């Protein structure tokens, strides 16, 4: 009996070993099939590589608005929309609305520099053909979006004897485009919303039901379904459908707008509305929802900062200073300024090279406040920081030490005005020389000498803007 039991135990043990070995082999085979063998390392994501490239370009070409917008887009792609918002706001403040709008149209909207709209041929049939071709051959471009808008306007007209043929042509073109690209959310939503306007919600419902039956996750159909649910008074369903549509298509500003309004105005939840307001402001920086959307975003962020850091003790600031959220980094700098604790000096200096002006400014301010109680600890870094390889950090350090010790820092300002970097020269004059040394006779001479040699067109263009 004992021998039989022992024999069974050995057999079971062998089976377990075989199973374990099989599982191990399967796992190894799975890793090999994925191309990620045991020693392989995961590669950096495309968005992280794009972000580092944009950051580098931003610092080299800081005086070019397109570099700011490219950085904002890269931050957005890296799931850092709040940082992207602050970069856009900084660009608007630095370059003004006209230059910002031109860069925004090119980088965010994909509009060619010389294009303001899709040309509309005089003949309706030719116009519809041209718009349909543009939408079919160049999906996702500014021209394709403008063409779809034109087709939608034409297709939504109420039937009338003089315009029946034009409306029919546009409607047929949209139907054909929808068959050609059944997954395209913009094409479907244009078709369905035109039908809704022209024939009523039942026509749109028919198209939505058919599309969702064939393509369950069609983002455009989900968006229109949300709009229909909202009209029917079913807010919960509308939110579900709008959120599903936006998750599949972050370019869907209709869903984002509806969600922002529901969360902010109906439910009083600014935190939930924030990502949707950020999405709206990215596409349309002038958007207004009863007040400018950028103002509303600032209000939400202000409340969020206070709620997040209002009671944080000094030892808890480190995580916030390294947060992926510029709003929280900026507030952590303000808290560091209140505490005046020198333990954060090194981390605050690193933030002088932040992507966002609000953080660079607040880190500078925090270091200035810390110097009030730990002056020697700050002054010990003057040579190092003013010699930094990072131009933005170098300029902010110049601002800091000009505030702390203007007499002994003027020579560094003069040196900065001869810096190879046009960014350093521009900021050294505008942020430092014209501020801390406005009434200084030696500084006036330095300014005159500098301006007689400045030839960089970007620098001169910004100086000209300051005179307006």
Helices and strands as residue ranges (DSSP letters): H 2-34, H 46-60, H 65-77, H 81-95, H 97-107, H 124-137, H 142-155, H 164-180, H 185-199, H 201-214, H 219-231, H 235-248, H 253-261, I 262-266, H 270-283, H 293-309, G 314-316, H 317-321, H 326-339, G 342-344, H 345-350, G 351-353, H 357-371, H 375-379, H 382-386, H 391-404, H 406-416, H 422-427, I 428-433, H 434-436, H 441-451, H 457-467
